[in-house]
Amino acid sequence: MNNQLNKDLEPSCFYLRKSREDQEAETKGDGETLAKHKKALFKIAAEHGITVTKIFEEVVSGESIIHRPEMLNLLKEIELGKWKSVFCMDIDRLGRGKMQDQGLIIETFKQAQTKIITPRKIYDLNNEWDEEYTEFESFMARKELKIITRRLQGGRIRSLEEGNYLGAIPPYGYLVEKKDHKRYLIKHPEQREPTNLIWTAYQFNMGTNKIANELNQMGYPSYSGKKWSASSVLAILKNPAYAGVNAWKKVASKKSTTRTGRETRHRPREEQIWIYDCHEPYITLEEFEQVQNMLSRKYHPPYQLLSGITNPLAGLIRCDICGGSMIYRPYQHQQFPHLMCYNRHCLNKSCRFEYVEKKLLEGLQLWLDDYCAQWEIFMPKGERSTVNAREKAHQNLKKELKELEQQKDNLHNLLEKKIYNAATYFERLIKLSEKIDAAQKKLDKAELALSKEILHEESRRDIIPKIEKVLKIYEKSNDPTEKNKFLKSVIEYATYRKEKWQKGDTFTLVLRPRLPQ
């Protein structure tokens, strides 16, 4: 390769990414893939006399480029015209997922006239033959990915049909037994009795809350070692594993295309794969279906979904003992709703809702009165002095920058008058430019600090009329949702504590107002 061609391929970079096959090979002890790829590509670059100045190393694997941050960075820099060539082990390392992803990658390289260098070939996508060849290789890579995915899914289903349990953790009441390179579920000797109790009790119309309380009183630990709750009992009642079924594809999960994390949805029964008689069941399949019918009849949508929230303090009051949420609980046998800790095992005593609401409003008014008094004595002078100091610093920096700019202009005059020769001129110009850059950065920082301080002063002043408005609206409004919204605009949260010996409206409520930072 001649020197002119080398120049056409520089600046150059590497793009390294593991495939699924590479990850499988590494688990078998075949060595670190990216290190081997890096070594091979450096050898090719050295043979052609090409200097590589950056390496994009993808540490995560994903079919979509949105989950490959290094590829996104590479494409951004290619669009900016930063790279003449990119080294990679193969075309499919750039992408073999969705067609639109591959199209975007190819089009970006083509528009920027960036070449792709692999151990086999140098691809110029503005060359018709190379473009067609690249598209063909991309098509084959997509087909290969689909075949691999299909093979993996097929292998899992065949494994299920043989009675294999594929889950990482067995359901409560079971253990995983490994035999002949397979994994089977067997009943857990210590969890057998509580599991039987759950299914029997529910079929005799005992609710999930009562079942959880019964298990806790009997001293049976849950899977996590914590106390049983209605939700943990419910999870068992909905799991077909207890009827001897190995279920697969109950949940559809994929990487989100719009944000980090995963998107999940529960598949309907007809989309799931159920393999029957895989292990010893706790109940028959008929009993399992009967329980599912009972669950469906007992389900009711949350009240707030139908008619909005009923608790104007929703999300504001926290338990001071366990940190849990205090929830609104109306009672049929008495007219006064209560606030109680969501944690059933917490020792915090419940209280009439009206007492807590009244004390919160009184506390907010007391805090406002104190804040107003403090503002009149200390705030205006203190806040203003801080703003004045920042304004003065800002003016000094502006003056300094202006003087430096004038010195820079004078340099041109000194050069024109031949007082400075070219060497002296450039030496002084470089030093002055550095000083101007430093002064500009200081000025930008000072401007930001000044604007923040002014905003901070305004916010601290404006909180007074804001809380006054909230207190007035709260008294007049009959809409719990509106009340809740206004309270949350001025209060971060409040903590509630009531000891066993305290009665009526005797309790401790500590407010955390939403102060400007």
RARA-V767004 format. One record per backbone hydrogen bond with DSSP energy under -0.5 kcal/mol. NH is the residue of the N-H (numbers start at 1). CO is the residue of the C=O. E is the energy in kcal/mol with one decimal. If there is no record, write none. Layout:
NH,CO,E ; NH,CO,E
This chain:
6,2,-1.8 ; 7,3,-2.1 ; 8,4,-1.6 ; 9,5,-0.9 ; 9,6,-0.9 ; 10,7,-1.0 ; 12,51,-0.8 ; 13,85,-1.3 ; 14,54,-2.1 ; 15,87,-2.6 ; 16,56,-2.9 ; 18,58,-0.5 ; 23,19,-1.8 ; 24,20,-2.0 ; 25,21,-2.4 ; 26,22,-2.3 ; 27,23,-1.5 ; 28,24,-0.8 ; 28,25,-0.6 ; 29,26,-1.7 ; 30,25,-1.8 ; 36,32,-1.4 ; 37,33,-2.5 ; 38,34,-2.7 ; 39,35,-2.0 ; 40,36,-2.1 ; 41,37,-2.6 ; 42,38,-2.4 ; 43,39,-1.6 ; 44,40,-1.7 ; 45,41,-2.7 ; 46,42,-2.4 ; 47,43,-2.0 ; 48,44,-1.7 ; 49,45,-0.5 ; 49,46,-0.7 ; 50,45,-2.8 ; 52,50,-0.5 ; 53,12,-2.3 ; 53,51,-0.5 ; 54,12,-0.6 ; 56,14,-3.0 ; 57,55,-0.8 ; 58,16,-2.9 ; 58,56,-0.6 ; 59,57,-0.6 ; 67,64,-1.6 ; 68,65,-1.9 ; 69,67,-0.5 ; 71,68,-0.5 ; 72,68,-1.9 ; 73,69,-2.3 ; 74,70,-2.3 ; 75,71,-2.7 ; 76,72,-2.1 ; 77,73,-2.1 ; 78,74,-2.3 ; 79,75,-2.3 ; 80,76,-1.3 ; 81,78,-1.7 ; 82,77,-2.5 ; 84,11,-2.6 ; 85,11,-1.2 ; 86,115,-2.4 ; 87,13,-3.2 ; 88,117,-2.3 ; 93,90,-1.5 ; 94,90,-0.5 ; 94,91,-1.6 ; 95,91,-0.7 ; 102,98,-2.0 ; 103,99,-2.8 ; 104,100,-2.0 ; 105,101,-2.3 ; 106,102,-2.6 ; 107,103,-2.5 ; 108,104,-2.2 ; 109,105,-2.2 ; 110,106,-2.4 ; 111,107,-2.8 ; 112,108,-1.8 ; 113,109,-0.5 ; 113,110,-0.9 ; 114,109,-2.3 ; 115,84,-2.7 ; 116,123,-2.1 ; 117,86,-2.9 ; 117,115,-0.5 ; 118,116,-0.6 ; 118,121,-2.7 ; 123,116,-3.5 ; 123,121,-0.5 ; 124,122,-0.5 ; 125,123,-0.6 ; 127,124,-2.2 ; 128,126,-0.6 ; 131,127,-2.6 ; 132,128,-2.3 ; 133,129,-2.5 ; 134,130,-2.4 ; 135,131,-2.4 ; 136,132,-2.2 ; 137,133,-2.4 ; 138,134,-2.5 ; 139,135,-2.2 ; 140,136,-2.4 ; 141,137,-2.1 ; 142,138,-2.1 ; 143,139,-2.1 ; 144,140,-2.4 ; 145,141,-2.2 ; 146,142,-2.2 ; 147,143,-2.4 ; 148,144,-2.5 ; 149,145,-2.5 ; 150,146,-2.7 ; 151,147,-2.5 ; 152,148,-2.4 ; 153,149,-2.5 ; 154,150,-2.7 ; 155,151,-2.3 ; 156,152,-1.9 ; 157,153,-2.4 ; 158,154,-2.4 ; 159,155,-2.0 ; 160,156,-2.4 ; 161,157,-2.5 ; 162,158,-1.1 ; 163,160,-2.4 ; 164,159,-2.1 ; 165,183,-3.0 ; 166,164,-0.6 ; 174,171,-1.9 ; 175,186,-3.2 ; 177,175,-0.6 ; 177,184,-3.7 ; 178,176,-0.5 ; 179,177,-0.6 ; 179,182,-2.5 ; 182,179,-1.1 ; 184,177,-3.0 ; 186,175,-2.7 ; 188,173,-2.4 ; 189,187,-0.5 ; 191,188,-0.5 ; 192,188,-1.1 ; 195,191,-1.6 ; 196,192,-2.3 ; 197,193,-2.3 ; 198,194,-2.1 ; 199,195,-1.8 ; 200,196,-2.5 ; 201,197,-3.0 ; 202,198,-2.0 ; 203,199,-1.6 ; 204,200,-1.0 ; 204,201,-0.5 ; 205,202,-1.8 ; 206,201,-2.2 ; 211,207,-2.3 ; 212,208,-2.3 ; 213,209,-2.3 ; 214,210,-2.4 ; 215,211,-2.4 ; 216,212,-2.1 ; 217,213,-2.5 ; 218,214,-1.9 ; 219,216,-0.9 ; 220,215,-2.2 ; 221,219,-0.5 ; 222,226,-1.5 ; 225,222,-0.9 ; 233,229,-1.7 ; 234,230,-2.4 ; 235,231,-2.0 ; 236,232,-1.1 ; 237,233,-2.0 ; 238,234,-1.3 ; 239,236,-1.3 ; 240,238,-0.6 ; 242,239,-1.3 ; 243,240,-2.0 ; 244,241,-1.7 ; 245,240,-1.6 ; 246,275,-2.6 ; 247,245,-0.8 ; 248,273,-2.6 ; 252,265,-3.1 ; 253,251,-0.6 ; 254,263,-2.0 ; 256,261,-1.9 ; 263,254,-3.2 ; 265,252,-1.8 ; 267,250,-2.6 ; 267,265,-0.5 ; 271,268,-1.7 ; 272,268,-0.7 ; 272,269,-1.1 ; 273,248,-2.9 ; 274,272,-0.6 ; 275,246,-2.0 ; 276,274,-0.5 ; 278,244,-2.8 ; 280,185,-0.5 ; 282,242,-2.8 ; 283,242,-2.0 ; 288,284,-2.0 ; 289,285,-2.2 ; 290,286,-2.0 ; 291,287,-2.2 ; 292,288,-2.0 ; 293,289,-2.0 ; 294,290,-1.9 ; 295,291,-2.5 ; 296,292,-2.2 ; 297,293,-1.7 ; 298,294,-1.5 ; 299,295,-1.0 ; 305,302,-1.1 ; 306,302,-0.7 ; 306,303,-1.2 ; 307,303,-1.9 ; 308,304,-1.7 ; 312,310,-0.7 ; 314,311,-1.8 ; 316,313,-2.2 ; 317,313,-0.9 ; 318,316,-0.5 ; 318,494,-3.2 ; 319,324,-3.5 ; 320,496,-2.8 ; 323,319,-1.2 ; 326,317,-2.3 ; 327,325,-0.6 ; 327,340,-3.4 ; 329,338,-3.2 ; 337,335,-0.7 ; 338,329,-2.5 ; 339,351,-3.1 ; 340,327,-2.4 ; 342,325,-2.6 ; 344,342,-0.8 ; 346,343,-1.8 ; 349,498,-2.3 ; 351,339,-1.9 ; 353,337,-2.6 ; 356,352,-1.5 ; 357,353,-2.7 ; 358,354,-2.3 ; 359,355,-2.3 ; 360,356,-2.3 ; 361,357,-2.1 ; 362,358,-2.4 ; 363,359,-2.6 ; 364,360,-2.2 ; 365,361,-2.1 ; 366,362,-2.5 ; 367,363,-2.4 ; 368,364,-2.1 ; 369,365,-2.5 ; 370,366,-2.2 ; 371,367,-2.5 ; 372,368,-2.7 ; 373,369,-2.0 ; 374,370,-2.4 ; 375,371,-2.6 ; 376,372,-2.3 ; 377,373,-1.5 ; 378,374,-3.1 ; 379,374,-1.2 ; 380,375,-1.3 ; 382,378,-2.3 ; 383,379,-3.6 ; 384,380,-2.3 ; 385,381,-2.2 ; 386,382,-1.7 ; 387,383,-2.2 ; 388,384,-3.0 ; 389,385,-2.1 ; 390,386,-2.0 ; 391,387,-2.6 ; 392,388,-2.5 ; 393,389,-2.2 ; 394,390,-2.3 ; 395,391,-2.3 ; 396,392,-2.3 ; 397,393,-2.0 ; 398,394,-2.0 ; 399,395,-2.3 ; 400,396,-2.3 ; 401,397,-2.4 ; 402,398,-2.2 ; 403,399,-2.1 ; 404,400,-1.9 ; 405,401,-2.2 ; 406,402,-2.1 ; 407,403,-2.1 ; 408,404,-2.0 ; 409,405,-2.1 ; 410,406,-2.4 ; 411,407,-1.4 ; 412,408,-1.0 ; 413,409,-1.3 ; 414,410,-2.5 ; 415,411,-2.2 ; 416,412,-2.7 ; 417,413,-2.4 ; 418,415,-1.2 ; 419,414,-2.2 ; 420,414,-1.6 ; 425,421,-2.6 ; 426,422,-2.6 ; 427,423,-2.0 ; 428,424,-2.7 ; 429,425,-2.7 ; 430,426,-2.4 ; 431,427,-1.7 ; 432,428,-2.7 ; 433,429,-2.7 ; 434,430,-2.0 ; 435,431,-2.0 ; 436,432,-2.8 ; 437,433,-2.5 ; 438,434,-2.2 ; 439,435,-2.6 ; 440,436,-2.6 ; 441,437,-2.1 ; 442,438,-2.1 ; 443,439,-2.3 ; 444,440,-2.6 ; 445,441,-2.2 ; 446,442,-2.4 ; 447,443,-2.6 ; 448,444,-2.1 ; 449,445,-2.3 ; 450,446,-2.5 ; 451,447,-2.5 ; 452,448,-2.2 ; 453,449,-2.2 ; 454,450,-2.5 ; 455,451,-2.3 ; 456,452,-2.6 ; 457,453,-2.4 ; 458,454,-2.4 ; 459,455,-2.5 ; 460,456,-2.4 ; 461,457,-1.8 ; 462,458,-2.9 ; 463,459,-1.3 ; 464,461,-1.0 ; 465,461,-0.5 ; 466,462,-1.6 ; 467,463,-2.4 ; 468,464,-2.0 ; 469,465,-2.2 ; 470,466,-2.0 ; 471,467,-2.5 ; 472,468,-1.7 ; 473,469,-2.7 ; 474,470,-2.6 ; 475,471,-1.4 ; 476,472,-1.4 ; 477,473,-2.8 ; 480,478,-0.7 ; 483,479,-2.4 ; 484,480,-2.5 ; 485,481,-2.1 ; 486,482,-2.2 ; 487,483,-2.4 ; 488,484,-2.3 ; 489,485,-0.8 ; 490,486,-0.5 ; 490,487,-1.4 ; 491,487,-2.0 ; 492,512,-2.7 ; 493,512,-0.9 ; 494,316,-2.8 ; 495,510,-2.3 ; 496,318,-2.7 ; 497,508,-2.1 ; 502,499,-1.2 ; 506,503,-1.7 ; 507,505,-0.8 ; 508,497,-2.9 ; 509,507,-0.5 ; 510,495,-2.3 ; 511,509,-0.5 ; 512,493,-1.9 ; 514,490,-3.0 ; 515,513,-1.5
